[in-house]
Amino acid sequence: MVLVTGGTGFLGSYIIKELVEKNYSIRAIRRSSSKLPFYIPPNIFEKVQWVEGDILDPISLEDAMNGVDTVIHSAAIISFYRGDKDEMYRANIMGTANVVNTALEKNISRFVHVSSVAALGRTKMNSHISEEKKWQESKNNTHYAISKYKAEMEVWRGVGEGLNAVIINPSTVLGYGDWNTSSCRIFKTVYDGFPWYSTGVNGFVDIEDVAKVAVVLLEKNISEQRFIINADNWSFQQLFNTIADAFGKKRPRRRATPGLINFILKLEKMKSMFTGSKPLLTRESARVANSHTYFQNDKLLTALPGFSFTPLQESIAKACKKYIENLH
């Protein structure tokens, strides 16, 4: 029996899909207010034993882990919006501490923690990052990165107390989901004709590849290790152009200079005030979009010799086709 936290989230729902297709018995936690994602076939979720709970509620976690052998902890909040900071810190740090503590109490035999490359930190404008990178305090680190780094510290603490755990660090995840949330917003942004692009470089990976790796590592006898999951490093301009081409839309044509970014930030802040929606761009997300960070994937490919990443062009084409079908 595998327990999945964050099962109604973008990555968590794809992890459940992968587990169902491999005939696992699955239990998943969901809050009373959460809805099942529309982008996963309903017959997948019919095979899941859903339990109402919250990672911030230790009692509900104890109930959820009764009779469970292994845990994939994917519940987290991803945000670059200052208003979400306190809630994000609680969910990502305290929530992970609760999951780790309960796993130790219940003698869980295997624990997969879904972290992020953000937890490795960004310290230079042209960084090449591997699993060996040590966290350093830096103005380039977002609050999301800090929260994921501190969440990892809870997992490493658990390892020190006997937890058989492995950590995965996906880069920015691409795929078909709710394009009003998470990294899926990139697709909506391009579809709506956002005219600006940045020349920053970042790592990207297919959502289904991350789900596959999470389940494969659940089965492997590898512990006390972390693995970066990154298909390729692309500039944001290349990413936006590829998405625009797949949608049959105009490519972004204006380079986001520092002055232009400040103007867009003010524009987004004003729009947010009038609409009540979160801004599309914040100072933190702008910093990420303009950094040049290259993530290495050698360690994962060595550990899983039969695994290969889906080319980003193929991932984007597949996702864009589904987004268009959903619109129609």
N, C-alpha and C positions, 0 to 999 in steps of 0.2 A: 504493500500500500504506500503510495507516494502522496504526500501533502504538498500542495502548491499554494503559496501565498501570492496575492496580487493576480489571481486567476482571471479577473475581469479586465485587467489592464492590457495594453498593447502586446508586450512581450509575453506576459503570463498566459494570455489566451492562446498564443501560438505554441507555447510550451505544452499546454494541455492538449492541443491538437496533435502534437508530435507523440505525446505519451499515449493518447487514445489509439493512434495508428500503430503503436508498438504493443498494444494490448496490455497496458498497465492498469492496475486498479488505482483509481485516482480519487482523492478527496481534495476539495478546494475551499478556501475561506472567501466569503463575500460579505460585505456590509449590507444591511437591510435596504440602504438607499441605492446600491449599485445595480446596474442593469447588465445583462449579458450582451457582449459585443455582437453587433449585427454582421460583422465581416467574417465571422467563423460559422460554418454550417451548424444549424441547431442540433442535428443528430450527434455531433461531437459532444456538446454539453449535456445531452441526455444520458451519457455514459459516465458522468461525473457525480460523485456524492458531494453535494454542496452543503456547507455548514455556515451558519450565520456567525460572524465574529469580526474581530478587529485586532491587528497586531499591537495596538496600544492597550488591549484588554487581556492581561495575562490569564485570566480565568477561562476566557473563550479559547485561548491558545491551548491550554491544558486539555480541554475537551476535544479540540480539533486533532490533537496529536495522539489521542488514545488509540492504540492499535496500529499506529503508523510506523513504518520501517525507515523511510527516507523522507527528506524535506528538500524542496527547491524553493528558496526564498527569493521571490522576484518583486514583492511589494515595495514600492517606493514612490516618492513624488519627485517629478522632474520639472523644475521651473527656474526661470531666470528673472522672474518678476519679484521685486522687493516685498510686495504685500504677501507673498506666499512663504517668506523665509522662515518664520517661526513654526508654521505648520509642517513645512518640509523638514526642518531639523528634528521635530518631534517624531514624525513618521520614519524618517530614514535612520536616525540614530537610536532613539528610545525604542522604536518598533523593532529594529534589528536586535537590540539587546534583549528584548522580551522573547523573540523567536529563538535566539541562541540559548538563553537560560532555560526555556522550556524544553528545547531539544536535549540539553544536558540532563535535565531532570527525568526525561522520558527515555533516556538511553537510545536516542536515534542513531541508527547505524551509519547513515550517510547524509551529508549536508552539502548542498550546492548553493552558494551565495552569488546572486546576480548583482555585480557591482557595476562599474563603468570605467572607461579610460580616464574620465574626469578625476577619479580617485588617485590617479598617479601624479596629477598636478601638471600645470603649465608654467614653466619658468623662463623660457627664452622664446624669441620670435621665430627661430628656426630650430625647433627641437625634434630630435629623433628619439622616440620613447619606446623602451622595451620594459619587460616585467621587472628588470633590475632597478628601475628608477626609484629613488627614494623621495618621499614627499618633502617639499620645501615650502615654507610660507612665502607667498608671492601675491602681488596685486593682480597677477594674471589668473589666479584661482577664483572661480565663481563660488557663491554660497552653496550651489548644488554640489560642486566638487568637494568642498569642505565637509558637507554632510555625508557624502559617500565615502570619503576617506575615514571619517570618524566611525561610520557604520562598519567599515572593514576592520577597524581596530577592535570592535566588539567580536567579530568573527575570529580574529587572531587570538583574542583573549580566550574564546571558547576552545580553540585548538589547543591552547596551553593547558586547558582544563580537561582535555581528552576528547574533544569533538573531532570526528573524522570528516573534515571539510575541505572543499576546493572552491576557489573563487574564480569567476569569469568576469572579464572586463571588456564588454562590447564597446565599439566606437559608435558613432551616430547610426541608428538603425533605420533602414529604409524598407518600405513595403506598403501593402494595402491595409488600411485601417480607417479610423475616424479622422478625417483630415482637418477637423477643428481642434484636435488635441495632439500632444506629444510631437515627435519629429515628423509625423504625417502632415503637419501644417506646412511643411516645405512644399509639398505638392499643391496644396490649395493656393499658396502664395504665388507660385509660378503660373498656375492655371488662371488666376485672377489678373494676371498681367503686371505683377510687381516689376517696375522698370529698372531697379538697381541691382547691381551685383558687387560682390567683394572679391578681391584677389587672394584672400586667405586660403590656406590648405588645411584639410581635416581628414580624418579617417571615416569611412562609411562601410556598412555591411548589411546584407540581406537579413530581414527579420527571421526567415525560416532557417537560415544558416545558424543563427544564434540559438534558436530553439533546438536544432539538431545537436549542436555542441553541448548544450546544457544536459540533454538526455544521455548522450554518449559518455560524458564525464561522470554522470550519475552511476553508470555501469562500470567505469574503470576503477582500478585500485590505485588511484592517484590521490594523495592527500597533502595538505600543507603546501599547496602550490597555487599560483594564480596564472591565468592565461588571457592574453589580449586576443579578442576576436575582432579582426579587422580585415576586410577583403582587399581594400585599396585606399590609397591616399589621393584625393582629388582636390582641385581648387573648387571653391564655391561657384565660380563662373562656369567651370566645366559641368558641375552638377546641375546648375540651373539651366544651362543650354541643353543638356541631355533630356531633362524633364520637359522643357518647352518643346523640343522636337518631337518627343513621344506624344505630347498632347496636341501637336499641330498648332502651337501658339507661337507668338513672337518671342524671340530670345530677349532677356534683359539687356538693355543697351547703354545704361549709364553706370560708369564705375563709381562706387561709393567712396569718395574722397573723405578725409577727416571732417572738412567743413560741411559736406553734404550729409554725413552721418549725424552730426549735431542737429542739422535741420530736420532730418527724418525722425530723430529721437523726440524733438519738440512736437513735431506733427503727430506722432503716434501717441504721445502723452495727452495732447489735446483731444484727439479722437477717442482715446480711452475714457477721458472724463465725460464726454458727451454720450458715448454709447454704453458705458459700463463694462465693456469687454477689456480683456487684458491686452496690453500693447503688443504689436507684432514684433517690435524690436525694442530691446532694453540696452542699457550700457553694458551689462554683462554679456548678453548674446552678441552685441556688436564687437566686443573685445575678442570673443571666440571666432567670429566670422572673419576677423582681420589678422588672426595669428596664423603662423605657418607651423603646423604640428604634424609630424609623420609618425605613424604607429607601426611597429614591427609585428609580424605574425609568425615568425620562424618557430618559436617555441611550441605553439599549438600544432603547426603542421608536422613538426617532428614527433610530437606525442601521439598524433592521430594520422598516421601515414596514409590511410585510405580516404581521408577527407580532403575535399577541395572546395574552395569558395565559389559561389555563383558570381559571374562577372557582373559588375554594377550596371552596365548597359542593359543586360538581360533582366536584372531585378527591377530596374526602373521601367522598362517597357511593359513588363508583366503587371506591375502595380498601376501604371497609368491606364492600361486597358481596363482594369477592374474599376478604377475610379470613374472612368467614362461610362462604363456599363451601369454603375450604381446611380449616376446622375440621370440616366435615361430610364 
